[in-house]
């Protein structure tokens, strides 16, 4: 990971306020592993934690994508119905 706060793998922002508690715990474990094993990390010492973190972030991303899709469908439906009549 880079030294800049919040910056992570592949342009993913790893700031705590953007993720669930589960993913934040994995992010913290990965950062801790990289700190403790600053040389061995290049030989796969932290790979299991990294895979778990990536899987968690992917699940978050897919959940958010599905919520966004449902919201878009609701908005389309509201637009087709037109404005509500006021009394």
PDB file of N, CA, C and O in Angstrom, chain B, residues numbered from 101:
ATOM      1  N   UNK B 101       0.837  -1.180   0.000  1.00  0.00           N
ATOM      2  CA  UNK B 101       0.000   0.000   0.000  1.00  0.00           C
ATOM      3  C   UNK B 101       0.879   1.239   0.000  1.00  0.00           C
ATOM      4  O   UNK B 101       2.049   1.204   0.382  1.00  0.00           O
ATOM      5  N   UNK B 102       0.296   2.296  -0.426  1.00  0.00           N
ATOM      6  CA  UNK B 102       1.066   3.534  -0.466  1.00  0.00           C
ATOM      7  C   UNK B 102       1.062   4.201   0.902  1.00  0.00           C
ATOM      8  O   UNK B 102       0.289   3.839   1.789  1.00  0.00           O
ATOM      9  N   UNK B 103       1.935   5.174   1.049  1.00  0.00           N
ATOM     10  CA  UNK B 103       2.039   5.878   2.323  1.00  0.00           C
ATOM     11  C   UNK B 103       0.903   6.884   2.513  1.00  0.00           C
ATOM     12  O   UNK B 103       0.610   7.291   3.637  1.00  0.00           O
ATOM     13  N   UNK B 104       0.264   7.283   1.407  1.00  0.00           N
ATOM     14  CA  UNK B 104      -0.809   8.267   1.523  1.00  0.00           C
ATOM     15  C   UNK B 104      -2.025   7.638   2.181  1.00  0.00           C
ATOM     16  O   UNK B 104      -2.408   6.513   1.859  1.00  0.00           O
ATOM     17  N   UNK B 105      -2.621   8.370   3.097  1.00  0.00           N
ATOM     18  CA  UNK B 105      -3.768   7.876   3.844  1.00  0.00           C
ATOM     19  C   UNK B 105      -4.971   7.694   2.925  1.00  0.00           C
ATOM     20  O   UNK B 105      -5.289   8.573   2.125  1.00  0.00           O
ATOM     21  N   UNK B 106      -5.634   6.550   3.044  1.00  0.00           N
ATOM     22  CA  UNK B 106      -6.842   6.302   2.280  1.00  0.00           C
ATOM     23  C   UNK B 106      -6.592   5.676   0.927  1.00  0.00           C
ATOM     24  O   UNK B 106      -7.504   5.087   0.347  1.00  0.00           O
ATOM     25  N   UNK B 107      -5.388   5.786   0.409  1.00  0.00           N
ATOM     26  CA  UNK B 107      -5.111   5.232  -0.906  1.00  0.00           C
ATOM     27  C   UNK B 107      -4.803   3.757  -0.759  1.00  0.00           C
ATOM     28  O   UNK B 107      -4.102   3.355   0.170  1.00  0.00           O
ATOM     29  N   UNK B 108      -5.318   2.951  -1.663  1.00  0.00           N
ATOM     30  CA  UNK B 108      -5.100   1.520  -1.539  1.00  0.00           C
ATOM     31  C   UNK B 108      -4.827   0.866  -2.865  1.00  0.00           C
ATOM     32  O   UNK B 108      -4.357   1.503  -3.808  1.00  0.00           O
ATOM     33  N   UNK B 109      -5.127  -0.418  -2.929  1.00  0.00           N
ATOM     34  CA  UNK B 109      -4.873  -1.219  -4.118  1.00  0.00           C
ATOM     35  C   UNK B 109      -5.773  -0.826  -5.271  1.00  0.00           C
ATOM     36  O   UNK B 109      -6.982  -0.680  -5.090  1.00  0.00           O
ATOM     37  N   UNK B 110      -5.213  -0.656  -6.436  1.00  0.00           N
ATOM     38  CA  UNK B 110      -6.000  -0.445  -7.643  1.00  0.00           C
ATOM     39  C   UNK B 110      -6.862   0.798  -7.614  1.00  0.00           C
ATOM     40  O   UNK B 110      -7.904   0.840  -8.268  1.00  0.00           O
ATOM     41  N   UNK B 111      -6.460   1.791  -6.883  1.00  0.00           N
ATOM     42  CA  UNK B 111      -7.237   3.019  -6.836  1.00  0.00           C
ATOM     43  C   UNK B 111      -8.420   2.981  -5.889  1.00  0.00           C
ATOM     44  O   UNK B 111      -9.184   3.944  -5.821  1.00  0.00           O
ATOM     45  N   UNK B 112      -8.590   1.890  -5.155  1.00  0.00           N
ATOM     46  CA  UNK B 112      -9.687   1.779  -4.193  1.00  0.00           C
ATOM     47  C   UNK B 112      -9.336   2.591  -2.962  1.00  0.00           C
ATOM     48  O   UNK B 112      -8.265   2.421  -2.379  1.00  0.00           O
ATOM     49  N   UNK B 113     -10.235   3.468  -2.570  1.00  0.00           N
ATOM     50  CA  UNK B 113     -10.017   4.272  -1.373  1.00  0.00           C
ATOM     51  C   UNK B 113     -10.352   3.412  -0.155  1.00  0.00           C
ATOM     52  O   UNK B 113     -11.471   2.911  -0.040  1.00  0.00           O
ATOM     53  N   UNK B 114      -9.402   3.241   0.742  1.00  0.00           N
ATOM     54  CA  UNK B 114      -9.583   2.383   1.911  1.00  0.00           C
ATOM     55  C   UNK B 114      -9.911   3.163   3.177  1.00  0.00           C
ATOM     56  O   UNK B 114      -9.701   2.662   4.282  1.00  0.00           O
ATOM     57  N   UNK B 115     -10.415   4.366   3.034  1.00  0.00           N
ATOM     58  CA  UNK B 115     -10.802   5.160   4.194  1.00  0.00           C
ATOM     59  C   UNK B 115     -11.918   4.455   4.955  1.00  0.00           C
ATOM     60  O   UNK B 115     -12.847   3.933   4.340  1.00  0.00           O
ATOM     61  N   UNK B 116     -11.840   4.433   6.281  1.00  0.00           N
ATOM     62  CA  UNK B 116     -12.797   3.673   7.093  1.00  0.00           C
ATOM     63  C   UNK B 116     -14.266   4.075   6.906  1.00  0.00           C
ATOM     64  O   UNK B 116     -15.149   3.220   6.983  1.00  0.00           O
ATOM     65  N   UNK B 117     -14.534   5.345   6.666  1.00  0.00           N
ATOM     66  CA  UNK B 117     -15.927   5.771   6.580  1.00  0.00           C
ATOM     67  C   UNK B 117     -16.621   5.273   5.312  1.00  0.00           C
ATOM     68  O   UNK B 117     -17.837   5.419   5.183  1.00  0.00           O
ATOM     69  N   UNK B 118     -15.880   4.696   4.387  1.00  0.00           N
ATOM     70  CA  UNK B 118     -16.462   4.228   3.132  1.00  0.00           C
ATOM     71  C   UNK B 118     -16.833   2.748   3.143  1.00  0.00           C
ATOM     72  O   UNK B 118     -17.449   2.260   2.195  1.00  0.00           O
ATOM     73  N   UNK B 119     -16.463   2.024   4.212  1.00  0.00           N
ATOM     74  CA  UNK B 119     -16.628   0.576   4.207  1.00  0.00           C
ATOM     75  C   UNK B 119     -17.320   0.082   5.465  1.00  0.00           C
ATOM     76  O   UNK B 119     -17.434   0.794   6.463  1.00  0.00           O
ATOM     77  N   UNK B 120     -17.783  -1.177   5.382  1.00  0.00           N
ATOM     78  CA  UNK B 120     -18.434  -1.809   6.524  1.00  0.00           C
ATOM     79  C   UNK B 120     -17.392  -2.145   7.593  1.00  0.00           C
ATOM     80  O   UNK B 120     -16.188  -2.131   7.336  1.00  0.00           O
ATOM     81  N   UNK B 121     -17.878  -2.444   8.781  1.00  0.00           N
ATOM     82  CA  UNK B 121     -16.975  -2.807   9.883  1.00  0.00           C
ATOM     83  C   UNK B 121     -16.168  -4.053   9.535  1.00  0.00           C
ATOM     84  O   UNK B 121     -14.986  -4.152   9.864  1.00  0.00           O
ATOM     85  N   UNK B 122     -16.821  -5.004   8.865  1.00  0.00           N
ATOM     86  CA  UNK B 122     -16.139  -6.244   8.482  1.00  0.00           C
ATOM     87  C   UNK B 122     -14.947  -5.961   7.562  1.00  0.00           C
ATOM     88  O   UNK B 122     -13.852  -6.480   7.776  1.00  0.00           O
ATOM     89  N   UNK B 123     -15.171  -5.136   6.543  1.00  0.00           N
ATOM     90  CA  UNK B 123     -14.096  -4.810   5.605  1.00  0.00           C
ATOM     91  C   UNK B 123     -13.030  -3.938   6.276  1.00  0.00           C
ATOM     92  O   UNK B 123     -11.838  -4.093   6.008  1.00  0.00           O
ATOM     93  N   UNK B 124     -13.459  -3.033   7.138  1.00  0.00           N
ATOM     94  CA  UNK B 124     -12.486  -2.192   7.846  1.00  0.00           C
ATOM     95  C   UNK B 124     -11.549  -3.037   8.707  1.00  0.00           C
ATOM     96  O   UNK B 124     -10.361  -2.734   8.819  1.00  0.00           O
ATOM     97  N   UNK B 125     -12.081  -4.088   9.310  1.00  0.00           N
ATOM     98  CA  UNK B 125     -11.250  -4.979  10.123  1.00  0.00           C
ATOM     99  C   UNK B 125     -10.207  -5.669   9.242  1.00  0.00           C
ATOM    100  O   UNK B 125      -9.044  -5.785   9.628  1.00  0.00           O
ATOM    101  N   UNK B 126     -10.626  -6.127   8.056  1.00  0.00           N
ATOM    102  CA  UNK B 126      -9.686  -6.784   7.144  1.00  0.00           C
ATOM    103  C   UNK B 126      -8.647  -5.808   6.604  1.00  0.00           C
ATOM    104  O   UNK B 126      -7.482  -6.169   6.440  1.00  0.00           O
ATOM    105  N   UNK B 127      -9.058  -4.584   6.330  1.00  0.00           N
ATOM    106  CA  UNK B 127      -8.125  -3.552   5.864  1.00  0.00           C
ATOM    107  C   UNK B 127      -7.075  -3.291   6.934  1.00  0.00           C
ATOM    108  O   UNK B 127      -5.886  -3.184   6.635  1.00  0.00           O
ATOM    109  N   UNK B 128      -7.524  -3.189   8.190  1.00  0.00           N
ATOM    110  CA  UNK B 128      -6.603  -2.965   9.302  1.00  0.00           C
ATOM    111  C   UNK B 128      -5.632  -4.131   9.455  1.00  0.00           C
ATOM    112  O   UNK B 128      -4.437  -3.929   9.672  1.00  0.00           O
ATOM    113  N   UNK B 129      -6.156  -5.360   9.339  1.00  0.00           N
ATOM    114  CA  UNK B 129      -5.288  -6.531   9.443  1.00  0.00           C
ATOM    115  C   UNK B 129      -4.240  -6.546   8.332  1.00  0.00           C
ATOM    116  O   UNK B 129      -3.085  -6.895   8.577  1.00  0.00           O
ATOM    117  N   UNK B 130      -4.631  -6.173   7.121  1.00  0.00           N
ATOM    118  CA  UNK B 130      -3.682  -6.152   6.006  1.00  0.00           C
ATOM    119  C   UNK B 130      -2.610  -5.091   6.219  1.00  0.00           C
ATOM    120  O   UNK B 130      -1.425  -5.345   6.003  1.00  0.00           O
ATOM    121  N   UNK B 131      -3.028  -3.902   6.641  1.00  0.00           N
ATOM    122  CA  UNK B 131      -2.043  -2.850   6.918  1.00  0.00           C
ATOM    123  C   UNK B 131      -1.083  -3.283   8.018  1.00  0.00           C
ATOM    124  O   UNK B 131       0.120  -3.037   7.931  1.00  0.00           O
ATOM    125  N   UNK B 132      -1.616  -3.930   9.056  1.00  0.00           N
ATOM    126  CA  UNK B 132      -0.791  -4.407  10.168  1.00  0.00           C
ATOM    127  C   UNK B 132       0.184  -5.482   9.681  1.00  0.00           C
ATOM    128  O   UNK B 132       1.353  -5.485  10.066  1.00  0.00           O
ATOM    129  N   UNK B 133      -0.300  -6.391   8.838  1.00  0.00           N
ATOM    130  CA  UNK B 133       0.551  -7.446   8.295  1.00  0.00           C
ATOM    131  C   UNK B 133       1.686  -6.845   7.471  1.00  0.00           C
ATOM    132  O   UNK B 133       2.836  -7.269   7.590  1.00  0.00           O
ATOM    133  N   UNK B 134       1.366  -5.865   6.642  1.00  0.00           N
ATOM    134  CA  UNK B 134       2.394  -5.218   5.821  1.00  0.00           C
ATOM    135  C   UNK B 134       3.410  -4.464   6.679  1.00  0.00           C
ATOM    136  O   UNK B 134       4.587  -4.386   6.330  1.00  0.00           O
ATOM    137  N   UNK B 135       2.954  -3.918   7.788  1.00  0.00           N
ATOM    138  CA  UNK B 135       3.869  -3.213   8.694  1.00  0.00           C
ATOM    139  C   UNK B 135       4.791  -4.196   9.410  1.00  0.00           C
ATOM    140  O   UNK B 135       5.994  -3.964   9.525  1.00  0.00           O
ATOM    141  N   UNK B 136       4.213  -5.296   9.890  1.00  0.00           N
ATOM    142  CA  UNK B 136       4.991  -6.288  10.639  1.00  0.00           C
ATOM    143  C   UNK B 136       5.928  -7.088   9.739  1.00  0.00           C
ATOM    144  O   UNK B 136       7.011  -7.486  10.166  1.00  0.00           O
ATOM    145  N   UNK B 137       5.519  -7.319   8.514  1.00  0.00           N
ATOM    146  CA  UNK B 137       6.294  -8.153   7.590  1.00  0.00           C
ATOM    147  C   UNK B 137       6.676  -7.345   6.355  1.00  0.00           C
ATOM    148  O   UNK B 137       6.329  -7.710   5.231  1.00  0.00           O
ATOM    149  N   UNK B 138       7.387  -6.253   6.570  1.00  0.00           N
ATOM    150  CA  UNK B 138       7.668  -5.344   5.464  1.00  0.00           C
ATOM    151  C   UNK B 138       8.509  -5.970   4.359  1.00  0.00           C
ATOM    152  O   UNK B 138       8.509  -5.448   3.245  1.00  0.00           O
ATOM    153  N   UNK B 139       9.221  -7.057   4.610  1.00  0.00           N
ATOM    154  CA  UNK B 139       9.963  -7.734   3.551  1.00  0.00           C
ATOM    155  C   UNK B 139       9.242  -9.007   3.108  1.00  0.00           C
ATOM    156  O   UNK B 139       9.164  -9.289   1.912  1.00  0.00           O
ATOM    157  N   UNK B 140       8.716  -9.775   4.060  1.00  0.00           N
ATOM    158  CA  UNK B 140       8.058 -11.041   3.733  1.00  0.00           C
ATOM    159  C   UNK B 140       6.751 -10.846   2.970  1.00  0.00           C
ATOM    160  O   UNK B 140       6.257 -11.784   2.344  1.00  0.00           O
ATOM    161  N   UNK B 141       6.186  -9.641   3.014  1.00  0.00           N
ATOM    162  CA  UNK B 141       4.955  -9.389   2.266  1.00  0.00           C
ATOM    163  C   UNK B 141       5.161  -9.621   0.773  1.00  0.00           C
ATOM    164  O   UNK B 141       4.209  -9.926   0.056  1.00  0.00           O
ATOM    165  N   UNK B 142       6.398  -9.479   0.303  1.00  0.00           N
ATOM    166  CA  UNK B 142       6.692  -9.691  -1.111  1.00  0.00           C
ATOM    167  C   UNK B 142       6.715 -11.175  -1.476  1.00  0.00           C
ATOM    168  O   UNK B 142       6.721 -11.529  -2.655  1.00  0.00           O
ATOM    169  N   UNK B 143       6.728 -12.036  -0.464  1.00  0.00           N
ATOM    170  CA  UNK B 143       6.748 -13.480  -0.696  1.00  0.00           C
ATOM    171  C   UNK B 143       5.438 -14.142  -0.287  1.00  0.00           C
ATOM    172  O   UNK B 143       5.401 -15.353  -0.071  1.00  0.00           O
ATOM    173  N   UNK B 144       4.371 -13.368  -0.178  1.00  0.00           N
ATOM    174  CA  UNK B 144       3.042 -13.927   0.039  1.00  0.00           C
ATOM    175  C   UNK B 144       2.596 -14.094   1.470  1.00  0.00           C
ATOM    176  O   UNK B 144       1.589 -14.755   1.722  1.00  0.00           O
ATOM    177  N   UNK B 145       3.304 -13.525   2.403  1.00  0.00           N
ATOM    178  CA  UNK B 145       2.937 -13.678   3.811  1.00  0.00           C
ATOM    179  C   UNK B 145       1.541 -13.121   4.101  1.00  0.00           C
ATOM    180  O   UNK B 145       0.813 -13.675   4.925  1.00  0.00           O
ATOM    181  N   UNK B 146       1.171 -12.049   3.442  1.00  0.00           N
ATOM    182  CA  UNK B 146      -0.104 -11.377   3.720  1.00  0.00           C
ATOM    183  C   UNK B 146      -1.188 -11.684   2.675  1.00  0.00           C
ATOM    184  O   UNK B 146      -2.237 -11.042   2.667  1.00  0.00           O
ATOM    185  N   UNK B 147      -0.938 -12.657   1.803  1.00  0.00           N
ATOM    186  CA  UNK B 147      -1.864 -12.913   0.699  1.00  0.00           C
ATOM    187  C   UNK B 147      -3.252 -13.351   1.149  1.00  0.00           C
ATOM    188  O   UNK B 147      -4.244 -12.956   0.537  1.00  0.00           O
ATOM    189  N   UNK B 148      -3.348 -14.162   2.209  1.00  0.00           N
ATOM    190  CA  UNK B 148      -4.660 -14.635   2.665  1.00  0.00           C
ATOM    191  C   UNK B 148      -5.526 -13.470   3.138  1.00  0.00           C
ATOM    192  O   UNK B 148      -6.714 -13.405   2.822  1.00  0.00           O
ATOM    193  N   UNK B 149      -4.936 -12.563   3.885  1.00  0.00           N
ATOM    194  CA  UNK B 149      -5.676 -11.393   4.371  1.00  0.00           C
ATOM    195  C   UNK B 149      -6.045 -10.502   3.188  1.00  0.00           C
ATOM    196  O   UNK B 149      -7.138  -9.937   3.151  1.00  0.00           O
ATOM    197  N   UNK B 150      -5.136 -10.376   2.227  1.00  0.00           N
ATOM    198  CA  UNK B 150      -5.390  -9.560   1.043  1.00  0.00           C
ATOM    199  C   UNK B 150      -6.568 -10.118   0.245  1.00  0.00           C
ATOM    200  O   UNK B 150      -7.439  -9.363  -0.188  1.00  0.00           O
ATOM    201  N   UNK B 151      -6.597 -11.434   0.051  1.00  0.00           N
ATOM    202  CA  UNK B 151      -7.709 -12.058  -0.688  1.00  0.00           C
ATOM    203  C   UNK B 151      -9.040 -11.833   0.030  1.00  0.00           C
ATOM    204  O   UNK B 151     -10.048 -11.515  -0.601  1.00  0.00           O
ATOM    205  N   UNK B 152      -9.033 -12.000   1.343  1.00  0.00           N
ATOM    206  CA  UNK B 152     -10.257 -11.805   2.123  1.00  0.00           C
ATOM    207  C   UNK B 152     -10.735 -10.357   2.015  1.00  0.00           C
ATOM    208  O   UNK B 152     -11.932 -10.100   1.886  1.00  0.00           O
ATOM    209  N   UNK B 153      -9.790  -9.415   2.068  1.00  0.00           N
ATOM    210  CA  UNK B 153     -10.153  -8.000   1.959  1.00  0.00           C
ATOM    211  C   UNK B 153     -10.744  -7.706   0.581  1.00  0.00           C
ATOM    212  O   UNK B 153     -11.763  -7.024   0.471  1.00  0.00           O
ATOM    213  N   UNK B 154     -10.104  -8.220  -0.464  1.00  0.00           N
ATOM    214  CA  UNK B 154     -10.610  -7.992  -1.822  1.00  0.00           C
ATOM    215  C   UNK B 154     -12.001  -8.577  -2.010  1.00  0.00           C
ATOM    216  O   UNK B 154     -12.858  -7.966  -2.648  1.00  0.00           O
ATOM    217  N   UNK B 155     -12.221  -9.766  -1.450  1.00  0.00           N
ATOM    218  CA  UNK B 155     -13.531 -10.407  -1.540  1.00  0.00           C
ATOM    219  C   UNK B 155     -14.590  -9.568  -0.825  1.00  0.00           C
ATOM    220  O   UNK B 155     -15.704  -9.419  -1.326  1.00  0.00           O
ATOM    221  N   UNK B 156     -14.251  -9.030   0.327  1.00  0.00           N
ATOM    222  CA  UNK B 156     -15.175  -8.186   1.087  1.00  0.00           C
ATOM    223  C   UNK B 156     -15.495  -6.912   0.312  1.00  0.00           C
ATOM    224  O   UNK B 156     -16.656  -6.514   0.219  1.00  0.00           O
ATOM    225  N   UNK B 157     -14.468  -6.275  -0.243  1.00  0.00           N
ATOM    226  CA  UNK B 157     -14.683  -5.046  -1.015  1.00  0.00           C
ATOM    227  C   UNK B 157     -15.529  -5.320  -2.261  1.00  0.00           C
ATOM    228  O   UNK B 157     -16.351  -4.490  -2.649  1.00  0.00           O
ATOM    229  N   UNK B 158     -15.328  -6.475  -2.882  1.00  0.00           N
ATOM    230  CA  UNK B 158     -16.126  -6.832  -4.059  1.00  0.00           C
ATOM    231  C   UNK B 158     -17.594  -7.002  -3.672  1.00  0.00           C
ATOM    232  O   UNK B 158     -18.488  -6.537  -4.378  1.00  0.00           O
ATOM    233  N   UNK B 159     -17.833  -7.678  -2.538  1.00  0.00           N
ATOM    234  CA  UNK B 159     -19.211  -7.863  -2.064  1.00  0.00           C
ATOM    235  C   UNK B 159     -19.867  -6.511  -1.800  1.00  0.00           C
ATOM    236  O   UNK B 159     -21.019  -6.293  -2.177  1.00  0.00           O
ATOM    237  N   UNK B 160     -19.137  -5.605  -1.155  1.00  0.00           N
ATOM    238  CA  UNK B 160     -19.661  -4.253  -0.907  1.00  0.00           C
ATOM    239  C   UNK B 160     -20.016  -3.556  -2.216  1.00  0.00           C
ATOM    240  O   UNK B 160     -21.086  -2.961  -2.346  1.00  0.00           O
ATOM    241  N   UNK B 161     -19.105  -3.638  -3.184  1.00  0.00           N
ATOM    242  CA  UNK B 161     -19.306  -2.967  -4.465  1.00  0.00           C
ATOM    243  C   UNK B 161     -20.535  -3.527  -5.194  1.00  0.00           C
ATOM    244  O   UNK B 161     -21.323  -2.761  -5.749  1.00  0.00           O
ATOM    245  N   UNK B 162     -20.702  -4.848  -5.197  1.00  0.00           N
ATOM    246  CA  UNK B 162     -21.833  -5.464  -5.875  1.00  0.00           C
ATOM    247  C   UNK B 162     -23.152  -5.129  -5.175  1.00  0.00           C
ATOM    248  O   UNK B 162     -24.168  -4.908  -5.833  1.00  0.00           O
ATOM    249  N   UNK B 163     -23.131  -5.093  -3.839  1.00  0.00           N
ATOM    250  CA  UNK B 163     -24.333  -4.709  -3.088  1.00  0.00           C
ATOM    251  C   UNK B 163     -24.733  -3.269  -3.413  1.00  0.00           C
ATOM    252  O   UNK B 163     -25.908  -2.973  -3.632  1.00  0.00           O
ATOM    253  N   UNK B 164     -23.745  -2.386  -3.441  1.00  0.00           N
ATOM    254  CA  UNK B 164     -24.022  -0.988  -3.750  1.00  0.00           C
ATOM    255  C   UNK B 164     -24.553  -0.842  -5.176  1.00  0.00           C
ATOM    256  O   UNK B 164     -25.458  -0.048  -5.433  1.00  0.00           O
ATOM    257  N   UNK B 165     -23.992  -1.605  -6.083  1.00  0.00           N
ATOM    258  CA  UNK B 165     -24.431  -1.576  -7.481  1.00  0.00           C
ATOM    259  C   UNK B 165     -25.888  -2.014  -7.602  1.00  0.00           C
ATOM    260  O   UNK B 165     -26.657  -1.404  -8.345  1.00  0.00           O
ATOM    261  N   UNK B 166     -26.270  -3.061  -6.880  1.00  0.00           N
ATOM    262  CA  UNK B 166     -27.641  -3.550  -6.915  1.00  0.00           C
ATOM    263  C   UNK B 166     -28.613  -2.519  -6.312  1.00  0.00           C
ATOM    264  O   UNK B 166     -29.699  -2.300  -6.849  1.00  0.00           O
ATOM    265  N   UNK B 167     -28.216  -1.892  -5.198  1.00  0.00           N
ATOM    266  CA  UNK B 167     -29.063  -0.848  -4.604  1.00  0.00           C
ATOM    267  C   UNK B 167     -29.255   0.307  -5.572  1.00  0.00           C
ATOM    268  O   UNK B 167     -30.356   0.844  -5.698  1.00  0.00           O
ATOM    269  N   UNK B 168     -28.194   0.685  -6.248  1.00  0.00           N
ATOM    270  CA  UNK B 168     -28.262   1.780  -7.207  1.00  0.00           C
ATOM    271  C   UNK B 168     -29.184   1.425  -8.369  1.00  0.00           C
ATOM    272  O   UNK B 168     -29.957   2.261  -8.838  1.00  0.00           O
ATOM    273  N   UNK B 169     -29.097   0.190  -8.823  1.00  0.00           N
ATOM    274  CA  UNK B 169     -29.948  -0.272  -9.922  1.00  0.00           C
ATOM    275  C   UNK B 169     -31.427  -0.218  -9.517  1.00  0.00           C
ATOM    276  O   UNK B 169     -32.272   0.234 -10.290  1.00  0.00           O
ATOM    277  N   UNK B 170     -31.728  -0.676  -8.313  1.00  0.00           N
ATOM    278  CA  UNK B 170     -33.114  -0.642  -7.828  1.00  0.00           C
ATOM    279  C   UNK B 170     -33.609   0.794  -7.700  1.00  0.00           C
ATOM    280  O   UNK B 170     -34.755   1.093  -8.036  1.00  0.00           O
ATOM    281  N   UNK B 171     -32.752   1.673  -7.218  1.00  0.00           N
ATOM    282  CA  UNK B 171     -33.123   3.079  -7.089  1.00  0.00           C
ATOM    283  C   UNK B 171     -33.413   3.677  -8.467  1.00  0.00           C
ATOM    284  O   UNK B 171     -34.373   4.430  -8.626  1.00  0.00           O
ATOM    285  N   UNK B 172     -32.598   3.350  -9.451  1.00  0.00           N
ATOM    286  CA  UNK B 172     -32.802   3.859 -10.811  1.00  0.00           C
ATOM    287  C   UNK B 172     -34.135   3.373 -11.382  1.00  0.00           C
ATOM    288  O   UNK B 172     -34.847   4.134 -12.039  1.00  0.00           O
ATOM    289  N   UNK B 173     -34.464   2.124 -11.134  1.00  0.00           N
ATOM    290  CA  UNK B 173     -35.748   1.593 -11.622  1.00  0.00           C
ATOM    291  C   UNK B 173     -36.917   2.316 -10.970  1.00  0.00           C
ATOM    292  O   UNK B 173     -37.913   2.617 -11.628  1.00  0.00           O
ATOM    293  N   UNK B 174     -36.795   2.595  -9.672  1.00  0.00           N
ATOM    294  CA  UNK B 174     -37.853   3.329  -8.970  1.00  0.00           C
ATOM    295  C   UNK B 174     -38.003   4.742  -9.540  1.00  0.00           C
ATOM    296  O   UNK B 174     -39.120   5.226  -9.722  1.00  0.00           O
ATOM    297  N   UNK B 175     -36.887   5.393  -9.817  1.00  0.00           N
ATOM    298  CA  UNK B 175     -36.928   6.751 -10.371  1.00  0.00           C
ATOM    299  C   UNK B 175     -37.544   6.751 -11.770  1.00  0.00           C
ATOM    300  O   UNK B 175     -38.318   7.648 -12.103  1.00  0.00           O
ATOM    301  N   UNK B 176     -37.211   5.762 -12.582  1.00  0.00           N
ATOM    302  CA  UNK B 176     -37.799   5.655 -13.924  1.00  0.00           C
ATOM    303  C   UNK B 176     -39.316   5.496 -13.830  1.00  0.00           C
ATOM    304  O   UNK B 176     -40.073   6.128 -14.567  1.00  0.00           O
ATOM    305  N   UNK B 177     -39.736   4.634 -12.903  1.00  0.00           N
ATOM    306  CA  UNK B 177     -41.163   4.394 -12.706  1.00  0.00           C
ATOM    307  C   UNK B 177     -41.867   5.686 -12.290  1.00  0.00           C
ATOM    308  O   UNK B 177     -42.948   6.000 -12.790  1.00  0.00           O
ATOM    309  N   UNK B 178     -41.247   6.436 -11.368  1.00  0.00           N
ATOM    310  CA  UNK B 178     -41.850   7.694 -10.913  1.00  0.00           C
ATOM    311  C   UNK B 178     -41.931   8.711 -12.049  1.00  0.00           C
ATOM    312  O   UNK B 178     -42.908   9.453 -12.151  1.00  0.00           O
ATOM    313  N   UNK B 179     -40.914   8.747 -12.895  1.00  0.00           N
ATOM    314  CA  UNK B 179     -40.920   9.685 -14.022  1.00  0.00           C
ATOM    315  C   UNK B 179     -41.978   9.327 -15.048  1.00  0.00           C
ATOM    316  O   UNK B 179     -42.609  10.216 -15.618  1.00  0.00           O
ATOM    317  N   UNK B 180     -42.184   8.032 -15.294  1.00  0.00           N
ATOM    318  CA  UNK B 180     -43.205   7.590 -16.252  1.00  0.00           C
ATOM    319  C   UNK B 180     -44.607   7.930 -15.754  1.00  0.00           C
ATOM    320  O   UNK B 180     -45.482   8.293 -16.541  1.00  0.00           O
ATOM    321  N   UNK B 181     -44.813   7.811 -14.449  1.00  0.00           N
ATOM    322  CA  UNK B 181     -46.118   8.098 -13.872  1.00  0.00           C
ATOM    323  C   UNK B 181     -46.457   9.582 -13.934  1.00  0.00           C
ATOM    324  O   UNK B 181     -47.630   9.954 -13.908  1.00  0.00           O
ATOM    325  N   UNK B 182     -45.476  10.398 -14.014  1.00  0.00           N
ATOM    326  CA  UNK B 182     -45.693  11.842 -14.076  1.00  0.00           C
ATOM    327  C   UNK B 182     -45.870  12.435 -12.695  1.00  0.00           C
ATOM    328  O   UNK B 182     -45.827  11.725 -11.691  1.00  0.00           O
ATOM    329  N   UNK B 183     -46.072  13.755 -12.652  1.00  0.00           N
ATOM    330  CA  UNK B 183     -46.214  14.419 -11.345  1.00  0.00           C
ATOM    331  C   UNK B 183     -47.501  13.984 -10.649  1.00  0.00           C
ATOM    332  O   UNK B 183     -48.510  13.698 -11.293  1.00  0.00           O
ATOM    333  N   UNK B 184     -47.440  13.943  -9.338  1.00  0.00           N
ATOM    334  CA  UNK B 184     -48.627  13.602  -8.549  1.00  0.00           C
ATOM    335  C   UNK B 184     -49.586  14.773  -8.549  1.00  0.00           C
ATOM    336  O   UNK B 184     -49.176  15.934  -8.533  1.00  0.00           O
ATOM    337  N   UNK B 185     -50.853  14.455  -8.566  1.00  0.00           N
ATOM    338  CA  UNK B 185     -51.865  15.513  -8.545  1.00  0.00           C
ATOM    339  C   UNK B 185     -51.972  16.072  -7.133  1.00  0.00           C
ATOM    340  O   UNK B 185     -52.014  15.330  -6.152  1.00  0.00           O
ATOM    341  N   UNK B 186     -52.014  17.379  -7.056  1.00  0.00           N
ATOM    342  CA  UNK B 186     -52.150  18.026  -5.763  1.00  0.00           C
ATOM    343  C   UNK B 186     -53.597  18.428  -5.546  1.00  0.00           C
ATOM    344  O   UNK B 186     -54.281  18.829  -6.488  1.00  0.00           O
ATOM    345  N   UNK B 187     -54.063  18.323  -4.319  1.00  0.00           N
ATOM    346  CA  UNK B 187     -55.459  18.685  -3.996  1.00  0.00           C
ATOM    347  C   UNK B 187     -55.606  20.141  -3.730  1.00  0.00           C
ATOM    348  O   UNK B 187     -56.709  20.608  -3.445  1.00  0.00           O
TER     349      UNK B 187
END
